[in-house]
């Protein structure tokens, strides 16, 4: 992993379950994009978070998530969603090895 990959920052939609969808990295998401992401959560019947990640998803190195705002009134805490995300990430990395 390069030093640049270790600091890579991306916007993501993080569901309570730890599932996620990347919203971008080159620019901040627009309010329309955030609204569409929240609509997706609403249609799925779940809450979630707009967050920023730092680190390479596909490496075994550390990765951190920063909550930006809540979307569709999540019933779980951000910390619980992050814990679920990290478990799913570890499983994805291990299966890709």
N, C-alpha and C positions, 0 to 999 in steps of 0.2 A: 504494500500500500504506500502510495506517495504521500508526502506532507499535504499536498493539495486535497487529496481524497479524504484525509483525516478531518479536515476542516470544512468539507463540503456541506453547504446549507441548502435545505429544500423546504418548501412549504408542503404541508400534508393535511389531509382530512383524516382524523383519527376517530374511529368508532369506539364505543364503549367496550366492545369485544376485543379490541386490539387490531382489528382489520383496518386497513388504511388505503388511501389513494393519494398519489403524488399530485400536487397542484402546480408545481413548477419550481424553478430555481433561479432563472435568469432575471425575473421581475416579480414584484409583489402581485398577488392575485387581486383582481378588481373586485369591487363590491358585487357586481353581477356574477362573477365566478364564485364568490363566497356564498351568495344567495342560492345559486344553482347547487352547490355542494350541500348546503343546508336542506334544500328541497329534496335531494337524494336521500339524505338521512330520514327526513320526515316520511317520505314514501316507503322507506324500509321499516319504519316504526321504531327507530333507534335514535338516541342522542349521540353527540360526539363533540369534537373539539377541532378548532383550527389551530395548528401547531407549526413550529419550525423545528426541523431535525438538524443535527450536526453530527457528521460522521458518515462513513461508508456503510450502507445497508448490507452489502454482500461480503463484508470482512468480519473477522472475529474481534476486531478492535472495538473500543468503546463507542457508544452512540448515545447522544442525549436529545431529549425533546423538551421544548419550551412551550407552555400553553400560551396562546395568543387570545383566544376567546372561546366561549362555549357556544355550541350550535345545537338547536332543537332540544333544549333542556335535558341534558344527559342525566340519567339516574345513577350513574357510577362516577366516582371521582376521577380526576385526570390521572392521579398516581396509579389507580387500578387499571385504567386503559393503557398506560405506558407499560406497566408490568406485563399485561397480556400481549402487547405489541412486541416486547423484547423476547418473550417466550416464542412467539410465532417467528420472529426474525431468526432466533437461534436454530429453530427447526428447519427453516428455509436454507440457512447457510450450511448446516450439516448435510442436508439432502443434496445440496449442489456440489459438495466436496467429493 
